[in-house]
Amino acid sequence: MLAVLEQRNAFDYEKFTHVDVKHALEETLDFRGLSLQGFMALLSPAAAPLLEELAQAAQRVKKVHFGNNISLFTPLYIANYCEDECTYCGFSRFNKIKRAKLTDWQIESECKEIVKSGLEEVLILTGESQAFSNYKYIGQACKTAKKYFRAIGIEVQPMNVDEYKYLHNSGADFVTVFQETYDTDVYDIVHPGGRKRIFPYRFDTAERALLGGFRGVAFGALLGLADFRKDALAVGLHAMQIQKKFPHAEISISCPRIRPILGDDNLPSDIGVPLTPVTEEQLLQIICAYRLFLPFANITVSTRENEKFRNEIFKIAATKISAGVSVGVGGHGEEAVGDEQFEIDDVRSVPEICKMLKNAKLQPVMSEYMYL
Amino acid sequence: MSNIADPWKLGDYEFTSRFILGSGKYSVDLIDASVKHAGAQIITLALRRASSTADDNIMNYIPETVTILPNTSGARNAEEAVKVARLARKLGCKDFVKVEVVHDSKYLLPDNYETAKATEILANEGFVVLPYMYPDLNAARDMVNAGAAAIMPLGAPIGSNKGLRTKDFIRILLDEIDLPIIVDAGIGKPSHATEAMEMGVTAVMANTAIATAGNVVQMSNAFRLAIEAGRLGYLAETGRVLEAGASASSPLTGFLGE
């Protein structure tokens, strides 16, 4: 962890030049991918004028590793109780929202509804609450979902190894835990209470999940909470560190950002730290840099992004797309019983997403996975 | 060239085409072009894709005349590979299986040791086993002793399109291993396929090269012709080709015995 944080903090992106970026782009022609210095160069402001070349390189590398395949999944929120106090999140403990958790019967009903769309992969989400959504509750949800889906991921509170073993045995195989930011000072400020305050425990989540038998782990920073270039570097380093330690691990990267539209109903205007908004161009630059540094990793782009951006990013660098999304608790069959975590922009259904992909000569893939 | 005059065998099964379509990047167009234009009679299929219940399950698009070669892609050790192979058999995929054991998500290089272990278990269960491996002679001998029906050495890292980077090692396998050698992974363009066939390999497998081509149909045709050209070249016993320098037409030792 310390190595990642030290490199993040020492990252002086202003020192990179046009020549460094050109050199990094040349590196991407090699199958082994980009060096760490190259990754830094592509994250730097000097890469912005060469964005088209970054996109071309990212598309080439994506084709080599993933061909035309794009995987589909949908999130299923089963509870929104939360004991954390993240200042930027709709689920935060003291936020006055409608709280709920689905019963096993309701979860089954949601699964039945989702599976009608042809989806075979689901991501089960909760707020982070030991009291309302502990590992046994989540495990039962996984067992229910396993009857309907081939691939199950979870995005829930960080667990210990034994709990991950239980969840893996219940049918889940992929864990997503965002570090949110790798700036420990900002992390302290935006997480004033709850277990999430413990930065190292969250940092080591991927390792514990893999030790618990999980196949894959997903990383991400909420870009814009702190210096996004430094956080993007840390995400890449964190992922690479885990891949080296657990070579079999399937690595995924998610790219959520706090959007620059302040005044957005879902974004508290004061989260305790000044935001560093990420523009669409900057987000594209970061995603291309991720693709080139981690050519083997799946990249997911959230429905927080608009339809136009998502249409294009899947041609260039991203490989995994959510469809038919509801971010309230439930909401796939019956009306949602609990409030949303954030507002989504791209509300397209599974057939609409498939149509978009096929029009772009991409191949929608419902599942490439087998629980072993 | 008539394919019929030059068949090859895999277990008890005979094939005339020496092109095998790999499984990495599938689309319906790719399968169609590979069968119609590249002449593929064998298509490998990742079982993790094949067992999908989705309407666009790739199994629905493979003609019945084509032999499906299920692979164990996704298996991280011998035990998982065996599990996948047995499942393939249950799903009616005959007895063929390409054993693929990879526990490195970055380079996707095969684990020869685990592959040999899985090959032995599956061959004993009556499978026609094709192990995908790094072209190491000792490991290849292990595969032979384990009961493999063919050896599938990689030409270069999978998906890299780099061609025959392991050429010298594949040549050693050709010299020493008395089983069909099928080059798998790394074949990036038709000339790579020709090069492999000229060396005397039995068949080549490709996917990325065709799947990511600008024109899938044209590239399929190109691969068929390239493979046939390479095979003809091999059968015709390619003349001496020096890698560098020249050959003196007037021998220096010609004076001896004059």
Interface residues (C-beta under 8 A of the other chain):
Chain A: F31 K63 V64 H65 F66 G67 N68 N69 G118 E120 R150 Q243 P247 H248 A249 E250 I251 F296 Q363 P364 V365 M366 S367 E368 Y369 M370 L372
Chain B: G24 K25 Y26 S27 A46 L47 R48 R49 S51 S52 T53 A54 D55 D56 G74 A75 R76 E80 K83 V84 L87 V102 H103 D104 S105 K106 L108 A156 P157 G159 S160 N161 K162 N207 T208 A211 T212
